[in-house]
Amino acid sequence: MVFSSSLFLFQFLPIVLVCYYICPNRYRNLIALLASVWFYSWGAPRFFFLLLFSSLADFYIGPHLHPDSAAAGGKGRKKWLVAGLLINVGVLFYFKYANFFVAELTPLLTALGMTSFHWTNIALPIGISFFTFQKISYLMDVYRGTNKPAKSFVNYFLYVSLFPQLIAGPIIRYHDVAVQLTERQHTSARMLSGIWRFCLGLGKKVLLANSMGAIADQAFALDKGVPDVGFAWLGILCYTFQIYFDFSGYSDMAIGLGRMFGFEYLENFKAPYIARNFSDFWKRWHISLSNWMREYLYFPLGGNRHGPTRTIFNLWLVFLLSGIWHGA
């Protein structure tokens, strides 16, 4: 179920909004969670249990991570953190890279005269890259003492699985919404702002990205031996704007949907194609990913505090891991 589909626009969203707002405040998180379970299970019912059980593991580990826990002051907290990270990173790596490594290993075994093993390709769970980073954000924020462990599994699971940002982001850091999970305002102004932002994103996706994508597809399908230079350049430009309007449009829709349910998400794009240099572009494109990488990877590595050589290495490692996160 995608945001631009008739099923979502005229059935799912109206039903969920009505149910959400006719319920008392104390039940609204539960309604939003049930709607998110419905949304995710519609496209990948078998992977819902992966999301559920890995989230249960995080929720159990959380209380052992906080500095105020019984393990504070010793190595216990670090062991729990390592366990939580291994679970989440291991699941992500397995689903994103198992097929790739098997595909690369099979020809090697054949070349060495060895028998390749039987392997059934693994389907990639929808949104696994995004919700894995959100789950790691929770573990790190609790470990650092930035936030206390979630008291309610419903609230924590809602943070992980809330449908506006579940499939393709933006990546929501736990400390950005921890308070909103229990205390948020529902006003007509926020609702109208959310509707407007959602419509803006929908227009970007349907009217601009899809139209430009059709031209880009035709250009890339040209016979490579006899290229039409003008049409090839048109295809390149259309593809350039297709990927921007598609991704930023989805982010606009996610931000707008979040506002409809009382959540305020940070911006994910700020006119990246007017960037003055590469660093400026990195601050404008997929901001939620760059913020996550900076806060949970670049700064812990030392950032730019240990001289230019270490800074270059840290930047290289951040971009390498960002590439690995995107996929093989």
N, C-alpha and C positions, 0 to 999 in steps of 0.2 A: 504494500500500500504506500503510494507516494503522495506527497502533499498536493501535487497538481492533478491528481486523479479525481474523477467525479465521485467515486466511492468515498474518498476522504472528505471532499468539500461539501457534499450534499447529504451524507449519511453519518459517517463517523464523527466528524467535528461537531455538527449541531447536536447530536445525541449526547456527546460527552459534555459539552458546555451546559446544556440544560440540566443534566444530572448533577454536574458539579455545583451549579449555582442554586439549585433548589435544596441542596443538603446544608445542614448546619456546618459551621467552620470546622468543627472537630472531626468531621468525616470527609472533608474535601481532599486531604492527602490520600486517603484510601480510595476515593473515587478516581483521582488522577492516576494512582498506581494501577488500579484495575484496568483503566483505559490504556495505559502504557503496556500492560501485559497483553491485552487484546491486540493492540497495534503491532507489537513485536511478534506475537504468536501467529498473526495473520500471514506473515511472510516466511517465518522460520520457526514453526512450532516445536520442532525437536531440539533447537538450540536454546529455547527458553530455559530449559533445565540447566544447561551450562551456565547461563547468566545467573540463575537463581542460586545454584550451589556454590559458585565462586563468590557470590555476594554474601552468602551465609558464612563462608570462610572468613571473609574480610570483617564481617560484623563480629564474629567470635574473636578474631585476633585484635581488633581495635582496642578494647579495654586493657590489653597487656602492653600496649605501645606508649600510652600517655606517661609523661614524667611523674604524675601523681600515682601511678599504679604501683602494685607491690614489687614489681621488678625494677622500679626506678633506682638508679645508682649502680646497678650491676650490668652484666652482659645479657640479662634476660630480655630486655626490651629490644636489643639489637637482633637477638635470635628470632624473636617474633617478627620483627620487621623483615629480616632476610627470608623467613618462611613465607610471609605474605607476598613479597616481591617475586620470589621464585614461582609461587603458584600462578600469579597473574602474568608474568613475563613468559613463563613456561607454556601456559595455555596459548598465549598470543603467538609465540614462536612456532609451536607445533602446528597450529592451524594455518599460519601464513607461509610456513617454509617446508613442511614435511613433503608435500608434493614436489616442490622444487628440488630438494636434495635427492629424493628418490629418482627423479627424472635425470639428474646429472650423474648419479651413481650407477645407474643401469648400463649406459654405454661403456663406462669405465670397467665394470665387472666383465662385460662381454669382451672388451679388448684384451683383458687379462686372462681370458679363457675360463672364467668362472661363471657359474650359473646365477643369473639374476633371480631375485626373490619376487614372489607375487605381492602386488600392492594394489589396493583399491583407492582411487583418488578421494581425498577428503574435501568435503564442501566447506567453504569459508563462512563462518557465522556472520550474519549481518551486523555491521557496526562494531565489530570486536576491537578494532584499533582505537575507536573513540571511547568506548566504555572501559576498556582496560586502563587507559591513561587517567580516566576519572577515578577509578578504583585505587590506582597508585597514588593519586593526589590525596585521597582520603587517608591512606596509610601514612603518608609522609607528613601531612598536616597534624594528625594526631600524635605521631612520634615526636614532632618538634614542639608540641604543646600549643600550636597555633589554634587548634580547636579541640574540644573534648570529644570523646567517642560518642557516636550516635546512641541515644538511649532507646530509640525505637527502630526495629528493623524495617517497619513500613516507611519511616522517613528516610533511612539510609537507602533502601532499595528504590525509593522514588528518586533520590538524587542520581543513582546509577542509571535508571531505566526511563526517566521521564521522556515521553515520546517526541517532543519537539526537537530535542538534540541527540536522540539515541542513535540514529542511523548515520548521520554525516556531520555531527558537531553543530555548533562549535564545542570545543573541549571545555567543560566547566570545571574549574578548580573548586575543591570542597569549601575552602574558606570564603569563596565569593558568594556562595548560596546557603551556607550552614544556617545562618539566622533566618533566611527566607523560608527554609523548610518548615519552620514552626511559627514564624511571625512575618506575614506579608499583607500588603494592602490590596484590596480589590475595589477599584474605583472606576467610574464611568470614563474618566479621562484616560486611565491606563488601558482600559478595554478598547476604546476608540483608537488610541495610539497603536495598540497591538494589531487591530484590524487593518489599519492603514499600512503598517510596516509589512504585514503578511501579504497584502495585495501588491505592494511594491515589489516584493521578492517574487511573487507569483508572476508578475508581468515580466520581470527580468528573465525568469526561467522559460516561460511559455512563448512570449513574444520575441525575445531577443536571442537567448541562448539556443533554443531549438531551431530558430530560423537560420542563425549563423552556422549552427552545426550541420544543417543540411547542405549548405554551400561548401563547408570545409570537407565534408565526406566526399562530395563529388570531386573536389580538387585532388584529394589524396588518392582517389581511385583512378586518376589519369594514368595512361600508359607511360611508364617512366622513360621509355625510349623516345617518345615524341611529346615532350611537355609543352603546354601552352604557358609561356612565362607569365603573362598578365593574369591568367586565371589561377596559376599557382600562387602568385603573390596575394591574390584576393583570398584564396583558401587559407593561407598562412594568417592573414589579418583576421579573417572570420574565426579561425580556430583560437587565436589569441583572445578575442573577446568572448568567444563561446565559453571557454573554461572560466573566465572571470565572472560573466553574468550567471553561469550555471551555479558556481560555488557561492558567490556572494548573494545570489538570489535565494539559494537554500538557507544561507545564514540569516538573511532578512526574514524569511518565513519562520525560522526557528525562534528568532528574537521576538517576532510578533506573536507567535503562539504562546511563548513564555509569558508575555505581558497579559495575554488573555486570561492566564491562570494565576496572575499576580507575581510572576517571577521577572526579575530584571537581569538579563544577561549582558555581558560586556560585548562591545563591537568586535567583529572578526575581520572586517576589511575597511580600509580608509584610503580610497582612491589610489591603489598601488601603482597604476600605470603613469602617475605623475611623479613618481619617486625620483629623487635627484641622483641617487647612487644605489649600490647593492644593499648597503646597510639600511638605507631609508626604505627600500623595497621590503626588506625582511621585517621591518616594523609595521608595514601596512598590509601585507598579504598573510592570510591565515594567522591572524594575531594570536588567537587562542593557543595555537601550536607553538609559536615562538615564545609566548609567555611561559608555557609549560616547560619547554626545553630550557629556557633561561633560569627559571626558578628551581627546578628539580634536577637539573643536570649541569648547566654551565656554571652557575654560582657555586654549587658544591664542589666542582672540580677546581675552583679557585678563580674563575672568571678571568679578569685581566689584571689581577693583583700580584702576579709573580713574574713579571717581565714579558717581553714580546714573544719569545720562543714558546713559553708555556701557554700564552694567550692563543697563539696560532694553533698549537696542538689541541687546546680545549675547543676552539671553533671547529677544527677539522673533525674531532670526535663527535661533537654535537650534530654536525651535518651528516656524518656517516650514520649515526644512530637514527637520525631523522629519515634518511633514505631507507634503512632497514625497516623502520616502522611503516613506511609507505608500502613496502612489499618487494618481492624478488625482482 
